[in-house]
Amino acid sequence: MTDQPDMPSALQVTRALSAVLGKKLADHSAEDIVLTREEAALCLGLADGVAENLEQGEQDAA
C-alpha cells in the first residue's frame, strides 16, 4: 500500500476489514459467509499491504 493522500492507510483498511468480518462472523449459526467484491478487495489490499511491509522489513534487515 502506498502513502498517497487518496489511498487509505494499512491501519484504516485493517480496521474496516475487521469491522466487516466481525459483523459477518457474529452470526454463529451461519455456516458460510459471503463477501461482496468490495469486501474481498479490502481483504486483498490488506494482505498485499502486510506482504509489502514484511518484504520491506526483510530487506531492511539484510
The 8 nearest C-alpha neighbors of each residue, nearest first, counted from 0:
[[1, 48, 9, 2, 47, 8, 51, 44],
 [0, 2, 3, 6, 8, 7, 48, 9],
 [1, 3, 4, 6, 8, 0, 7, 5],
 [2, 4, 6, 1, 5, 7, 8, 0],
 [5, 3, 6, 2, 7, 1, 8, 0],
 [6, 4, 3, 7, 2, 8, 1, 0],
 [5, 7, 3, 4, 8, 2, 1, 0],
 [8, 6, 11, 12, 9, 5, 4, 2],
 [7, 9, 11, 10, 12, 6, 2, 0],
 [8, 10, 12, 11, 13, 48, 45, 7],
 [9, 11, 13, 8, 12, 14, 7, 15],
 [12, 10, 8, 14, 13, 9, 7, 15],
 [13, 11, 9, 15, 10, 14, 16, 45],
 [14, 12, 10, 16, 11, 15, 17, 9],
 [13, 15, 17, 11, 16, 12, 10, 18],
 [16, 14, 12, 18, 17, 13, 11, 19],
 [15, 17, 13, 19, 18, 14, 12, 20],
 [16, 18, 14, 20, 15, 19, 21, 13],
 [17, 19, 21, 15, 16, 20, 14, 22],
 [20, 18, 16, 22, 21, 17, 15, 23],
 [19, 21, 23, 17, 22, 18, 24, 16],
 [20, 22, 18, 24, 19, 23, 17, 25],
 [23, 21, 25, 20, 19, 24, 18, 26],
 [22, 24, 20, 21, 25, 19, 26, 32],
 [23, 25, 21, 26, 22, 20, 27, 32],
 [26, 24, 22, 23, 27, 21, 20, 28],
 [27, 25, 24, 28, 29, 23, 22, 30],
 [26, 28, 29, 25, 24, 30, 23, 31],
 [27, 29, 26, 30, 25, 31, 24, 32],
 [30, 28, 27, 31, 26, 32, 24, 23],
 [29, 31, 28, 32, 27, 26, 24, 33],
 [32, 30, 29, 33, 24, 28, 23, 27],
 [31, 33, 23, 34, 29, 30, 24, 20],
 [34, 32, 35, 31, 23, 38, 39, 36],
 [33, 35, 38, 39, 36, 32, 37, 20],
 [36, 34, 38, 37, 39, 33, 40, 41],
 [35, 37, 39, 38, 40, 34, 41, 33],
 [38, 36, 40, 35, 39, 41, 34, 42],
 [39, 37, 41, 35, 40, 36, 34, 42],
 [38, 40, 42, 36, 41, 37, 34, 35],
 [39, 41, 37, 43, 38, 42, 44, 36],
 [42, 40, 38, 44, 39, 43, 45, 16],
 [43, 41, 39, 45, 40, 44, 46, 38],
 [42, 44, 40, 46, 45, 41, 47, 39],
 [45, 43, 41, 47, 42, 46, 40, 48],
 [44, 46, 48, 42, 47, 43, 41, 49],
 [45, 47, 43, 49, 48, 44, 50, 42],
 [46, 48, 50, 44, 45, 49, 51, 43],
 [49, 47, 0, 45, 51, 46, 50, 44],
 [48, 50, 52, 46, 51, 47, 45, 53],
 [51, 49, 47, 53, 52, 48, 54, 46],
 [52, 50, 48, 54, 49, 53, 47, 55],
 [51, 53, 49, 55, 50, 54, 48, 56],
 [54, 52, 56, 50, 55, 51, 49, 57],
 [53, 55, 57, 51, 56, 52, 50, 58],
 [54, 56, 58, 52, 53, 57, 59, 51],
 [57, 55, 53, 59, 54, 58, 60, 52],
 [56, 58, 60, 54, 55, 59, 53, 61],
 [59, 57, 55, 61, 60, 56, 54, 53],
 [58, 60, 56, 57, 61, 55, 54, 53],
 [59, 61, 57, 58, 56, 55, 54, 53],
 [60, 58, 59, 57, 56, 55, 54, 53]]
